[in-house]
């Protein structure tokens, strides 16, 4: 545990270093492309550096070309590496290192018939009486309902169990669980997995999520057509309500769905809102905990991780599993109703993602995720610098001055914001076109990122934060250390 925390503590410094290194590469390219920038500074140390970093003049064509070229080269390098790595693991025949690779699974199941694909729904729930009814109704109203629904009641003090039974679900109680959602799932899977065969699957979903009617039918078809497919993830959209903040989150989720669709189902994470796992995949993960994978031997989910869905995605990729995200597998999930709740949720996500990278290190399967974190870090630096320069410019000028180049660049960005949320309806389009509110939202997420990195650098103990609504409708955040 001490070694693992030491590695995680270094992740923050490494990510920040990578982000600043990317900025230095870009600056180096710009200096080489514009001789004017390489001339000796003649205005003193402070104002000379300021002149180098900031100019109200439009950048030269060479600068624009270099900036675009660097961005495209980095994107191409990451995409190329991801494609090459995934192709290699799809073709792997190593039964020890990659027991879930398609070639290995196809060989192990050749000439066998293991029955029809079944689906057992597993819902960990802690005080979800106000939401779990809608979740269970969406399950039973599926085009192809599951064989069984199990609600894992984890230290509930409300009517979650009664509501679950009323809607036809089996209820399992956790015993002495101090490991939050991951611990509750582990206890349930310990009982469930020994009863499942090769074509039996487990749909793990949140108690505040509603499935689209075709979700389970799509999973059955995908799993039947490809016996090497180990997991199917869902695409999530935000529920209605919560005003402007809710719409910002819905816009964010709409863009995520668009990105996954353009990647043709190559997912980033098996989202905890709703994902389906073949029983073989879960058993192999449990068998490799403590050796090839972090965590306790025999447990499916790593109880140290703040983000169990991100961590199990990395675990399955490490074992060579084939996974996809089907466009028909859509869910509607809760949006955070207050800025405080949003901060708590995203800090857990960000901190969890960074800690997972620290636990797995730099491997072929994590290259994509390291690059993603570097990109986020660079985005934080770039957006913060832009905001500072805007304020400085506004304070320095006696009158409003319009810079055509930057206005044009802003217009391009506004069009992208609008087009990328077009599928979300007129409210999403209006918010995207306004631009400024979403920039504020992005700044908040950037602050979350910085706080997550800072907490890692300071070695602060991670906390699990759970957002709940009490009987009076008030939103509160339950906090507790991750044991």
Protein Blocks (a to p, Z undefined) as FASTA:
>chain_A
ZZmmmmmmmmmmmmmmmmmmmmmmmmmmmmmmmmklmpccfebjklmmmmmmpcfbdcdf
klmmmmmmmmmmmmmmmmmmmmmmmmmmmmpcbfklmmmbfklmmmmmgoiaebjadddd
ddddehillmmmmmmmmmmmpfbdcfbdcdddehiabfklmmmmmnopacdddehiaglj
mlmmmmmmmmmmmmpcfklccddddfkbccdfklmmmmmmmmmmmmkbmbdcddddddee
jijmlmmmmmmmmmmmmmmmmnnopafbdcfkbccddfklmmmmmmmgoilpgcjehiab
ackbmblmlmmmmmmmmnopacdddfklccdddddfbfklmmmmmmmmmmmmmmmmmmno
pafklmmmmmmmmmmmmmmmmmmmmmmmmmmmmmmpmbdcddfklmmmmmmmmmmmmmmm
mmnojklmmmmmnommmmmmmmmmmmmmmmmmmmmmnopacddddddddfkopacddddd
dZZ
